[in-house]
Amino acid sequence: MGDVVDAGALGELARSVESGNLRLEEGTAERCVEACNALITELAEVDDQLGYRQWRPQFGAFAAGEELADKFEQLAVGPDGSLRVALRSHIEAVTKMRDLFEAAGRAYREAEEANAARLAAAGGSQ
């Protein structure tokens, strides 16, 4: 299954945050973190619910019915290409995005504090 977020784009965003070149208005990073946290919570709840579902629908006592039930179960919770795999991939991608927004918000606050300190120092030396 492909990545939910283009790794190149995510890497570019991370480099922009690390270099201090990502420009966000005040509060934007925090709102993005909140949105990511909300989405992570929703996706995790759906993933948790998969564990409580009975993925053995009854399609009759015939072999074809059992095969069909197996296919539906694999689509829901199987190890390859299932809903569970997709949900966990999305959670991982959104977590990385949230971490980047947290770093961007921290960098913004640190820059604002440093600028304020410099301005205060410059104003006090006159």
Buried (B, 14 or more C-beta within 10 A) or exposed (E): EEEBBEEEEBEEBBEBBEEEEBEBEEEBBBEBBEBBEEBBEBBEEEBEEBEEEEBEEEBEEEEEEBEBBBEBBBEBBBEEEBBBBBBBBBBBBBBBBBBBBBBBBEBBEEEEEEEEEEEEEEEEEE
